[in-house]
Amino acid sequence: MTTSTLDIWPIVKAMNKNLPEAEKHQLLSHLHTMIDNWNQQSSGRERVPSWRGEFTNENIDCLLKEVVKDDKMKVIDFLIANEYEDEPDLDQHRKPILRRRTAVHVAANLKLMPQVYRLFEIYNKFHVNYEDDNGLTHFHAACMCGRLDVVKEFLNFQDPNSRPQGHTYPDPVLSLAVRHKRIKVIELLLKKGAEPNLANVEGWTPLHFICQDYDNDMGTLGRFFKICELRGKPVNVNAQTESGWTPLHVSMEHGNVALVEFLLDKGANPNAADLNGTTPLHVVCCKEYEEPDLLQRFFNWCEENGRMVDVNAVNVEGKTPLQWCKEHGHSRMAQLLRRKFAV
C-alpha cells in the first residue's frame, strides 16, 4: 500500500465533520498505520505529492487539532517530513487574519508541550501571532514550551510586556516561561526588556511563581536578580498579590529556607501582612506539618540583621502565630515563639 494525498483524503475530510470521538480516534489510528507503512516502504527517500494542491489550510488545521487531542505525534512528524507549512488566511486587504484557533492553541491549552514544540515547524510564520478567543497567542505558547529559536523570532515583532486586550488570561509571557521553568527563555525575555514585576490578573509576579515552584533553586533565582539589576529593573521583593501575599509568604508556605533568607537579604518585609492580617510568621505556624528549622532560621536571620519580627501580630480572626501553633499541635515551634515572648 502506498500513501498519497488521495489515500488520506477521506480521513482529512472526516476530521472536518462532527464525528463521535471514538470514530475520530479509529480514523486517526488508521492514519497512523498508513504512515508507518509509508515510512517502511519509502525508507524516508520519497515524499508524498504536494499537500497544497489537495488540501486547504482549514483541512489540515482541523486534522492537526484532532491529532493533538489524540496524541498522534507521528502524524505531525509526517507532515513536517513532507514539508507542509501553514499559510496565513488573508482578509480583504490582504493582511493576515490573527484571530484564529490553531492546533498550537489546542496543544498549549492541554499542556502538551512536546506537541507545541514540534508544531512550530508547521506554523512557522512568526510575523503572524495567532490569538484564540481567550487571548492565548502563539508567542505565549512558544514561551511555554521553551522553543528559544521561535521566541527569538517572535521578539522581532512582539512586545514582551504586551497583554491581550479584553482578556484576563493568559499570564504575561515572562510568568509563563517561569511557570514552565524555561530558563533560557526567561533570560532572553529579561534581556529583551520584559518587565520583571509585571503581574497577572491575580497580582502574581514572576518572583511569586519562582518562590512557589523552584524549591531551593538558588541558581535560577540569582540569575533572575542579576539580569534585572544589570538591566536597571530592580525586582520588587515586596510585591503583593490581590490577596496581599508577598513572595516571602509564598516561600514560607513552601518551606524554602534558602529562598526565605535570600528574600530577606534583598529587603523582604518579615512583617508584611495580607488582607486578612496574615504575616509570613502566621503562614509557617498554621502549616499542616511543623517546621521548627525554618522558623529558627527565620528568627536567626532577622536577629543577625537587626530586623524586628512582630511575634504577636494579630490577623482578622484575632489570632497570633502562637495561637495558630497551639491549634495545629506544633509544640516545638510554640516553644520557639515563647522564647521570643509570644503570647
Sequence and secondary structure as in RCSB ss.txt:
>XXXX:A:sequence
MTTSTLDIWPIVKAMNKNLPEAEKHQLLSHLHTMIDNWNQQSSGRERVPSWRGEFTNENIDCLLKEVVKDDKMKV
IDFLIANEYEDEPDLDQHRKPILRRRTAVHVAANLKLMPQVYRLFEIYNKFHVNYEDDNGLTHFHAACMCGRLDV
VKEFLNFQDPNSRPQGHTYPDPVLSLAVRHKRIKVIELLLKKGAEPNLANVEGWTPLHFICQDYDNDMGTLGRFF
KICELRGKPVNVNAQTESGWTPLHVSMEHGNVALVEFLLDKGANPNAADLNGTTPLHVVCCKEYEEPDLLQRFFN
WCEENGRMVDVNAVNVEGKTPLQWCKEHGHSRMAQLLRRKFAV
>XXXX:A:secstr
    HHHHHHHHHHHTS   HHHHHHHHHHHHHHHHHHHHHHTT    S HHHH  HHHHHHHHHHHHHTT HHH
HHHHHHTT      B TTS B  B   HHHHHHHTT HHHHHHHTTTS  TT   B TTS BHHHHHHHHT HHH
HHHHHTT  TT   TT   S  HHHHHHHTT HHHHHHHHHTT  TT   TT   HHHHHHHHSTT HHHHHHHH
HHHHHTT    TT   TT   HHHHHHHHT HHHHHHHHHTT  TT   TT   HHHHHHTSSS  HHHHHHHHH
HHHHTT    TT   TTS  HHHHHHHTT HHHHHHHHHTT  
